[in-house]
Amino acid sequence: MFYKEIEIRWSDLDANRHLANSSYIDYGSHTRIDFLDGIGFDMKYMMANQIGPVIFYEHMYYFKEVFAGKIKVSLGLKGLSETGKFFEFHHDYYDANGKNFARLELMGGWMNLKTRKLMDLPPGIMAKFDEVPRDEDFRILTNADTKRFAKSPKNLN
């Protein structure tokens, strides 16, 4: 499991003086970027190869309040498609005493920034993901998984 230690800043708090909703999402993103850097899939590589992450959904679960101080955010690999086009991560948030106070689950994919279409991961990066420890409930993702929460669109008229 990958962990990142983060110090909550004053600007990360809301009017109730606890961690703001948007900060949870930002901390998850910050943790993912550090994780990707660690496996050699850093921003320099993404820019050179015109690859960018796209998030399909993020589900946030709050268990208790947290205030200023240091926290840890974990990253777990919940799912990956056979070609690496789709990914599913989860983040658990822990206070200074190691108590889990929130969880973020998300699914996304990789976009070719030239064509603006989803793409498979390059073989060298896919090999890096094959070495990443997987969650106990890890699963192989398919196109159907990306539509799990889709509903038919309704017109406003």
Z-matrix of the N, CA and C atoms (Angstrom, degrees):
N
C 1 1.457
C 2 1.523 1 108.44
N 3 1.292 2 116.36 1 137.83
C 4 1.457 3 123.48 2 178.54
C 5 1.529 4 108.68 3 -93.40
N 6 1.349 5 116.85 4 135.01
C 7 1.465 6 122.04 5 178.19
C 8 1.513 7 110.11 6 -127.65
N 9 1.322 8 115.81 7 145.02
C 10 1.458 9 122.05 8 174.46
C 11 1.520 10 107.85 9 -129.12
N 12 1.328 11 116.59 10 129.52
C 13 1.460 12 120.78 11 175.68
C 14 1.525 13 108.46 12 -88.95
N 15 1.330 14 115.47 13 135.11
C 16 1.458 15 121.71 14 -177.70
C 17 1.521 16 108.42 15 -133.53
N 18 1.321 17 116.01 16 138.39
C 19 1.455 18 120.15 17 173.45
C 20 1.524 19 108.03 18 -99.42
N 21 1.326 20 116.14 19 124.34
C 22 1.460 21 121.24 20 179.82
C 23 1.523 22 108.61 21 -70.27
N 24 1.317 23 115.02 22 126.22
C 25 1.468 24 120.79 23 179.73
C 26 1.529 25 109.72 24 -93.82
N 27 1.306 26 115.94 25 161.50
C 28 1.454 27 121.59 26 177.52
C 29 1.525 28 110.35 27 -54.77
N 30 1.319 29 116.96 28 -41.58
C 31 1.467 30 121.57 29 -177.60
C 32 1.533 31 112.82 30 -70.08
N 33 1.332 32 117.78 31 -10.53
C 34 1.472 33 121.95 32 178.58
C 35 1.527 34 112.43 33 -87.31
N 36 1.332 35 116.68 34 -5.61
C 37 1.464 36 121.28 35 -178.00
C 38 1.526 37 110.69 36 -93.50
N 39 1.326 38 115.83 37 157.35
C 40 1.460 39 120.33 38 177.34
C 41 1.529 40 110.11 39 -103.66
N 42 1.321 41 117.45 40 -170.63
C 43 1.468 42 121.84 41 -176.92
C 44 1.524 43 112.71 42 -63.89
N 45 1.346 44 117.67 43 -20.91
C 46 1.471 45 121.64 44 177.59
C 47 1.532 46 112.22 45 -89.30
N 48 1.317 47 116.71 46 4.96
C 49 1.464 48 125.03 47 179.75
C 50 1.530 49 113.43 48 66.79
N 51 1.330 50 117.49 49 18.99
C 52 1.457 51 118.46 50 171.26
C 53 1.527 52 108.82 51 -113.95
N 54 1.311 53 116.03 52 170.62
C 55 1.459 54 121.36 53 -174.81
C 56 1.526 55 110.38 54 -57.07
N 57 1.318 56 116.28 55 126.38
C 58 1.460 57 122.70 56 -177.47
C 59 1.532 58 110.84 57 -71.82
N 60 1.319 59 116.04 58 149.46
C 61 1.467 60 121.24 59 179.75
C 62 1.522 61 112.05 60 -51.90
N 63 1.317 62 117.20 61 -46.88
C 64 1.462 63 120.69 62 -177.05
C 65 1.530 64 111.76 63 -64.23
N 66 1.325 65 118.03 64 -27.40
C 67 1.464 66 120.88 65 179.87
C 68 1.526 67 111.41 66 -67.00
N 69 1.334 68 117.26 67 -35.66
C 70 1.463 69 120.27 68 177.35
C 71 1.532 70 109.96 69 -58.77
N 72 1.317 71 116.36 70 -45.65
C 73 1.468 72 121.65 71 -179.48
C 74 1.530 73 109.82 72 -64.86
N 75 1.343 74 115.93 73 -44.49
C 76 1.471 75 119.94 74 178.86
C 77 1.528 76 111.49 75 -61.13
N 78 1.334 77 117.26 76 -42.59
C 79 1.464 78 120.59 77 -179.95
C 80 1.528 79 111.09 78 -65.64
N 81 1.329 80 117.36 79 -37.34
C 82 1.465 81 120.14 80 175.83
C 83 1.520 82 110.74 81 -62.08
N 84 1.322 83 116.78 82 -46.15
C 85 1.466 84 121.29 83 179.11
C 86 1.529 85 111.07 84 -62.10
N 87 1.317 86 116.60 85 -43.58
C 88 1.467 87 122.05 86 179.26
C 89 1.539 88 110.37 87 -60.91
N 90 1.314 89 116.05 88 -40.94
C 91 1.469 90 121.05 89 178.77
C 92 1.530 91 110.74 90 -66.20
N 93 1.338 92 117.09 91 -42.98
C 94 1.477 93 119.86 92 178.90
C 95 1.514 94 111.90 93 -62.22
N 96 1.334 95 117.38 94 -41.36
C 97 1.470 96 120.13 95 -179.97
C 98 1.526 97 110.32 96 -63.44
N 99 1.331 98 118.02 97 -41.61
C 100 1.474 99 120.76 98 176.90
C 101 1.524 100 110.98 99 -63.15
N 102 1.323 101 116.24 100 -42.24
C 103 1.469 102 121.12 101 177.47
C 104 1.532 103 110.23 102 -60.06
N 105 1.328 104 116.86 103 -49.38
C 106 1.473 105 120.68 104 -179.29
C 107 1.527 106 111.14 105 -61.93
N 108 1.337 107 116.59 106 -40.86
C 109 1.472 108 120.38 107 175.45
C 110 1.528 109 110.36 108 -56.17
N 111 1.326 110 115.62 109 -41.44
C 112 1.464 111 121.50 110 -176.83
C 113 1.518 112 114.32 111 -66.56
N 114 1.345 113 117.30 112 -24.07
C 115 1.473 114 118.94 113 178.42
C 116 1.537 115 111.53 114 -101.70
N 117 1.340 116 116.49 115 9.86
C 118 1.463 117 120.14 116 176.56
C 119 1.515 118 114.59 117 87.75
N 120 1.319 119 117.55 118 11.19
C 121 1.459 120 122.40 119 179.28
C 122 1.519 121 107.79 120 -108.02
N 123 1.333 122 115.24 121 59.16
C 124 1.458 123 120.95 122 -173.38
C 125 1.527 124 111.84 123 -86.77
N 126 1.316 125 116.12 124 175.95
C 127 1.465 126 121.69 125 -177.44
C 128 1.525 127 111.77 126 -61.86
N 129 1.313 128 117.29 127 -35.00
C 130 1.465 129 120.27 128 179.03
C 131 1.533 130 109.49 129 -62.65
N 132 1.334 131 116.94 130 -44.38
C 133 1.463 132 121.28 131 177.55
C 134 1.529 133 110.48 132 -63.45
N 135 1.341 134 116.27 133 -45.37
C 136 1.467 135 119.80 134 -179.94
C 137 1.523 136 111.41 135 -60.46
N 138 1.335 137 116.61 136 -43.68
C 139 1.464 138 120.07 137 -179.27
C 140 1.526 139 110.80 138 -65.52
N 141 1.323 140 117.03 139 -43.94
C 142 1.466 141 120.82 140 -178.89
C 143 1.527 142 112.07 141 -64.32
N 144 1.337 143 116.17 142 -30.56
C 145 1.463 144 120.84 143 -177.46
C 146 1.526 145 113.46 144 -105.10
N 147 1.339 146 116.26 145 8.59
C 148 1.469 147 121.78 146 176.69
C 149 1.532 148 112.37 147 54.62
N 150 1.349 149 115.81 148 48.11
C 151 1.459 150 122.80 149 179.27
C 152 1.521 151 108.31 150 -117.25
N 153 1.320 152 116.40 151 138.31
C 154 1.453 153 120.45 152 176.27
C 155 1.520 154 110.97 153 -142.33
N 156 1.332 155 116.72 154 145.48
C 157 1.471 156 119.53 155 177.35
C 158 1.524 157 110.38 156 -78.60
N 159 1.317 158 115.82 157 147.11
C 160 1.456 159 121.86 158 174.06
C 161 1.533 160 107.05 159 -132.10
N 162 1.321 161 116.21 160 132.46
C 163 1.464 162 121.35 161 -177.53
C 164 1.524 163 109.06 162 -98.31
N 165 1.338 164 116.79 163 129.56
C 166 1.464 165 122.28 164 177.83
C 167 1.525 166 111.05 165 -87.23
N 168 1.320 167 116.84 166 -40.13
C 169 1.464 168 120.98 167 176.58
C 170 1.516 169 109.60 168 -159.07
N 171 1.327 170 114.88 169 155.49
C 172 1.460 171 123.49 170 171.96
C 173 1.525 172 106.58 171 -135.23
N 174 1.323 173 116.33 172 127.22
C 175 1.468 174 121.62 173 176.93
C 176 1.525 175 107.93 174 -115.51
N 177 1.314 176 115.43 175 123.61
C 178 1.451 177 121.57 176 -176.62
C 179 1.520 178 109.17 177 -108.74
N 180 1.346 179 116.23 178 134.27
C 181 1.460 180 122.79 179 178.22
C 182 1.525 181 107.56 180 -123.78
N 183 1.331 182 116.42 181 124.67
C 184 1.460 183 122.31 182 -178.47
C 185 1.524 184 109.16 183 -106.78
N 186 1.334 185 116.55 184 131.48
C 187 1.458 186 121.41 185 179.96
C 188 1.521 187 112.60 186 -107.58
N 189 1.330 188 116.85 187 -35.42
C 190 1.473 189 120.39 188 177.36
C 191 1.514 190 109.14 189 -161.56
N 192 1.325 191 115.39 190 162.24
C 193 1.466 192 120.73 191 179.73
C 194 1.525 193 110.55 192 -68.87
N 195 1.313 194 114.46 193 154.13
C 196 1.458 195 119.85 194 171.26
C 197 1.520 196 107.21 195 -139.13
N 198 1.325 197 114.83 196 143.61
C 199 1.460 198 121.23 197 -175.69
C 200 1.533 199 108.74 198 -115.20
N 201 1.301 200 117.93 199 -170.24
C 202 1.462 201 122.75 200 -178.82
C 203 1.527 202 110.92 201 -56.47
N 204 1.311 203 115.54 202 149.95
C 205 1.459 204 122.19 203 -179.72
C 206 1.513 205 110.08 204 139.19
N 207 1.318 206 115.39 205 -168.56
C 208 1.464 207 120.33 206 179.78
C 209 1.522 208 109.81 207 -96.19
N 210 1.324 209 114.60 208 142.39
C 211 1.461 210 121.50 209 176.58
C 212 1.522 211 108.39 210 -134.07
N 213 1.326 212 115.55 211 168.41
C 214 1.462 213 121.53 212 172.65
C 215 1.516 214 107.69 213 -122.94
N 216 1.331 215 114.76 214 142.13
C 217 1.458 216 121.92 215 176.81
C 218 1.518 217 107.35 216 -122.27
N 219 1.323 218 115.85 217 127.50
C 220 1.464 219 120.05 218 179.23
C 221 1.519 220 109.83 219 -97.34
N 222 1.312 221 115.60 220 163.86
C 223 1.458 222 122.13 221 172.24
C 224 1.515 223 107.89 222 -132.52
N 225 1.328 224 115.79 223 127.53
C 226 1.451 225 121.72 224 175.90
C 227 1.520 226 109.68 225 -124.98
N 228 1.321 227 116.53 226 143.26
C 229 1.466 228 122.30 227 178.09
C 230 1.522 229 107.95 228 -91.16
N 231 1.348 230 116.10 229 108.39
C 232 1.468 231 122.16 230 -178.37
C 233 1.523 232 112.49 231 -90.29
N 234 1.341 233 116.71 232 -27.19
C 235 1.449 234 118.84 233 -177.32
C 236 1.511 235 111.73 234 -166.31
N 237 1.320 236 114.21 235 157.11
C 238 1.462 237 121.89 236 179.53
C 239 1.522 238 106.82 237 -157.78
N 240 1.321 239 116.65 238 137.97
C 241 1.463 240 118.60 239 175.41
C 242 1.529 241 108.48 240 -76.39
N 243 1.319 242 116.77 241 164.33
C 244 1.466 243 120.83 242 -177.05
C 245 1.519 244 112.67 243 -60.60
N 246 1.330 245 117.15 244 -29.16
C 247 1.465 246 121.23 245 -179.78
C 248 1.521 247 112.86 246 -99.38
N 249 1.337 248 116.10 247 -2.92
C 250 1.461 249 120.60 248 -178.46
C 251 1.516 250 113.96 249 82.60
N 252 1.329 251 118.20 250 1.65
C 253 1.466 252 121.18 251 -178.80
C 254 1.529 253 111.76 252 -59.93
N 255 1.333 254 116.64 253 -38.24
C 256 1.463 255 121.88 254 -178.74
C 257 1.524 256 109.83 255 -115.42
N 258 1.339 257 115.92 256 146.68
C 259 1.465 258 121.57 257 175.92
C 260 1.515 259 109.44 258 -136.41
N 261 1.320 260 114.87 259 156.40
C 262 1.459 261 121.71 260 174.46
C 263 1.528 262 106.66 261 -138.65
N 264 1.333 263 116.19 262 122.51
C 265 1.458 264 122.70 263 179.43
C 266 1.526 265 109.31 264 -118.89
N 267 1.316 266 115.27 265 162.82
C 268 1.458 267 120.23 266 166.39
C 269 1.520 268 107.79 267 -135.64
N 270 1.333 269 114.75 268 149.95
C 271 1.459 270 122.66 269 175.80
C 272 1.525 271 108.03 270 -124.40
N 273 1.321 272 116.16 271 131.38
C 274 1.460 273 121.02 272 169.13
C 275 1.516 274 107.08 273 -107.99
N 276 1.335 275 115.34 274 142.46
C 277 1.458 276 123.05 275 -177.48
C 278 1.527 277 107.54 276 -112.28
N 279 1.349 278 115.95 277 129.16
C 280 1.469 279 121.90 278 -175.56
C 281 1.518 280 110.09 279 -124.02
N 282 1.331 281 116.34 280 138.42
C 283 1.462 282 120.03 281 176.20
C 284 1.531 283 109.93 282 -81.06
N 285 1.338 284 116.56 283 -177.39
C 286 1.473 285 121.92 284 -176.87
C 287 1.526 286 112.49 285 -62.21
N 288 1.337 287 117.73 286 -21.45
C 289 1.465 288 121.89 287 178.39
C 290 1.527 289 112.86 288 -93.35
N 291 1.317 290 116.68 289 4.97
C 292 1.463 291 120.64 290 179.11
C 293 1.518 292 114.43 291 82.27
N 294 1.345 293 117.37 292 10.72
C 295 1.467 294 120.64 293 -179.99
C 296 1.530 295 109.63 294 -84.64
N 297 1.323 296 115.74 295 129.50
C 298 1.466 297 122.76 296 179.50
C 299 1.531 298 108.93 297 -74.17
N 300 1.356 299 116.49 298 115.41
C 301 1.464 300 119.19 299 -176.89
C 302 1.521 301 114.02 300 -109.96
N 303 1.343 302 118.52 301 -6.08
C 304 1.469 303 120.30 302 178.34
C 305 1.522 304 109.99 303 -166.35
N 306 1.342 305 114.88 304 162.63
C 307 1.466 306 121.14 305 176.78
C 308 1.522 307 108.36 306 -143.02
N 309 1.323 308 115.07 307 140.24
C 310 1.464 309 122.99 308 175.54
C 311 1.521 310 107.70 309 -122.17
N 312 1.331 311 116.67 310 128.54
C 313 1.464 312 121.83 311 174.44
C 314 1.520 313 107.54 312 -118.60
N 315 1.312 314 116.76 313 136.68
C 316 1.458 315 119.79 314 -177.39
C 317 1.517 316 111.31 315 -147.01
N 318 1.329 317 113.76 316 156.24
C 319 1.456 318 121.18 317 174.57
C 320 1.519 319 108.02 318 -132.14
N 321 1.316 320 115.00 319 144.91
C 322 1.456 321 120.01 320 178.71
C 323 1.507 322 111.18 321 -158.00
N 324 1.307 323 114.27 322 -170.08
C 325 1.455 324 121.42 323 179.50
C 326 1.515 325 109.66 324 -150.99
N 327 1.320 326 114.90 325 -176.83
C 328 1.460 327 121.21 326 -178.18
C 329 1.525 328 108.82 327 -114.23
N 330 1.328 329 115.32 328 132.07
C 331 1.457 330 121.44 329 -177.14
C 332 1.518 331 110.74 330 -110.06
N 333 1.329 332 115.15 331 137.26
C 334 1.457 333 121.59 332 169.87
C 335 1.528 334 105.31 333 -78.37
N 336 1.309 335 117.70 334 115.96
C 337 1.456 336 121.46 335 -174.09
C 338 1.524 337 113.25 336 -72.74
N 339 1.320 338 118.27 337 -14.16
C 340 1.475 339 121.00 338 174.90
C 341 1.524 340 110.37 339 -82.70
N 342 1.320 341 116.92 340 -49.47
C 343 1.462 342 121.01 341 -176.34
C 344 1.525 343 112.58 342 -87.10
N 345 1.346 344 117.13 343 -17.09
C 346 1.464 345 123.95 344 -176.67
C 347 1.522 346 111.32 345 61.10
N 348 1.344 347 116.00 346 33.51
C 349 1.463 348 122.35 347 177.41
C 350 1.522 349 109.01 348 -123.35
N 351 1.334 350 114.69 349 154.74
C 352 1.456 351 119.30 350 176.73
C 353 1.516 352 110.01 351 -63.37
N 354 1.330 353 115.53 352 149.00
C 355 1.465 354 120.40 353 -176.10
C 356 1.522 355 111.09 354 -140.33
N 357 1.325 356 115.57 355 157.25
C 358 1.458 357 122.00 356 171.85
C 359 1.527 358 108.35 357 -74.94
N 360 1.314 359 116.15 358 152.75
C 361 1.471 360 119.52 359 175.15
C 362 1.522 361 109.86 360 -69.84
N 363 1.330 362 117.34 361 145.37
C 364 1.466 363 119.54 362 173.19
C 365 1.534 364 109.36 363 -59.87
N 366 1.341 365 117.84 364 146.37
C 367 1.475 366 120.85 365 -175.96
C 368 1.532 367 114.26 366 -52.72
N 369 1.317 368 118.12 367 -39.78
C 370 1.461 369 120.52 368 -179.42
C 371 1.520 370 112.67 369 -63.63
N 372 1.317 371 117.16 370 -38.62
C 373 1.477 372 121.20 371 178.32
C 374 1.521 373 109.92 372 -75.37
N 375 1.333 374 116.86 373 -38.24
C 376 1.472 375 119.74 374 177.67
C 377 1.527 376 109.93 375 -59.86
N 378 1.320 377 116.94 376 -38.89
C 379 1.473 378 120.82 377 177.66
C 380 1.527 379 110.73 378 -61.01
N 381 1.336 380 117.29 379 -36.23
C 382 1.477 381 120.89 380 177.51
C 383 1.527 382 110.27 381 -65.03
N 384 1.338 383 117.20 382 -41.54
C 385 1.468 384 120.77 383 178.59
C 386 1.523 385 110.96 384 -66.13
N 387 1.321 386 117.72 385 -30.31
C 388 1.469 387 120.64 386 178.16
C 389 1.522 388 111.73 387 -64.63
N 390 1.340 389 117.24 388 -21.58
C 391 1.466 390 122.27 389 -179.82
C 392 1.530 391 112.88 390 -90.58
N 393 1.333 392 117.43 391 -10.29
C 394 1.468 393 121.77 392 -176.71
C 395 1.529 394 109.61 393 -76.20
N 396 1.343 395 117.38 394 132.56
C 397 1.471 396 119.09 395 175.71
C 398 1.538 397 110.72 396 -59.09
N 399 1.316 398 115.63 397 144.40
C 400 1.463 399 121.24 398 -176.70
C 401 1.516 400 111.05 399 -111.06
N 402 1.330 401 115.39 400 148.81
C 403 1.465 402 120.84 401 176.03
C 404 1.523 403 109.54 402 -61.13
N 405 1.332 404 116.12 403 157.65
C 406 1.465 405 121.11 404 177.52
C 407 1.522 406 111.83 405 -57.84
N 408 1.338 407 116.50 406 -34.91
C 409 1.466 408 120.92 407 -178.97
C 410 1.534 409 112.34 408 -96.97
N 411 1.324 410 117.27 409 23.56
C 412 1.468 411 122.31 410 179.48
C 413 1.528 412 110.32 411 -55.14
N 414 1.335 413 114.72 412 143.80
C 415 1.463 414 119.03 413 176.82
C 416 1.518 415 110.22 414 -143.98
N 417 1.317 416 115.23 415 156.35
C 418 1.465 417 121.92 416 174.70
C 419 1.522 418 107.13 417 -81.01
N 420 1.320 419 116.59 418 124.99
C 421 1.458 420 122.07 419 -176.90
C 422 1.527 421 111.39 420 -88.17
N 423 1.323 422 114.63 421 149.13
C 424 1.471 423 121.72 422 176.52
C 425 1.526 424 108.51 423 -128.39
N 426 1.325 425 116.36 424 174.17
C 427 1.466 426 120.95 425 175.94
C 428 1.522 427 111.23 426 -55.46
N 429 1.328 428 117.35 427 -38.16
C 430 1.468 429 121.76 428 -178.66
C 431 1.526 430 111.07 429 -59.41
N 432 1.326 431 118.44 430 -34.44
C 433 1.466 432 121.39 431 179.78
C 434 1.525 433 111.67 432 -63.18
N 435 1.325 434 117.29 433 -30.54
C 436 1.469 435 120.59 434 -178.56
C 437 1.523 436 111.97 435 -72.54
N 438 1.310 437 116.47 436 -16.20
C 439 1.464 438 121.19 437 -178.11
C 440 1.525 439 112.21 438 -108.02
N 441 1.304 440 117.41 439 10.50
C 442 1.455 441 123.46 440 -175.58
C 443 1.527 442 113.13 441 -54.57
N 444 1.327 443 117.71 442 -34.73
C 445 1.459 444 121.09 443 -176.91
C 446 1.528 445 112.69 444 -106.98
N 447 1.315 446 116.93 445 8.23
C 448 1.469 447 120.85 446 -178.00
C 449 1.530 448 110.91 447 -73.30
N 450 1.314 449 114.68 448 143.06
C 451 1.461 450 122.11 449 173.90
C 452 1.518 451 106.52 450 -126.81
N 453 1.312 452 116.27 451 155.65
C 454 1.446 453 118.29 452 179.36
C 455 1.527 454 109.30 453 -66.25
N 456 1.332 455 116.76 454 137.87
C 457 1.465 456 120.19 455 -178.23
C 458 1.532 457 111.55 456 -67.95
N 459 1.314 458 115.63 457 148.19
C 460 1.464 459 121.71 458 176.74
C 461 1.515 460 108.42 459 -118.72
N 462 1.302 461 116.19 460 142.64
C 463 1.450 462 120.97 461 176.69
C 464 1.512 463 110.27 462 -78.99
N 465 1.295 464 116.43 463 149.25
C 466 1.460 465 121.19 464 177.27
C 467 1.528 466 111.54 465 -80.22
N 468 1.305 467 117.69 466 -20.84
C 469 1.479 468 121.38 467 -176.52
C 470 1.499 469 111.06 468 -73.33
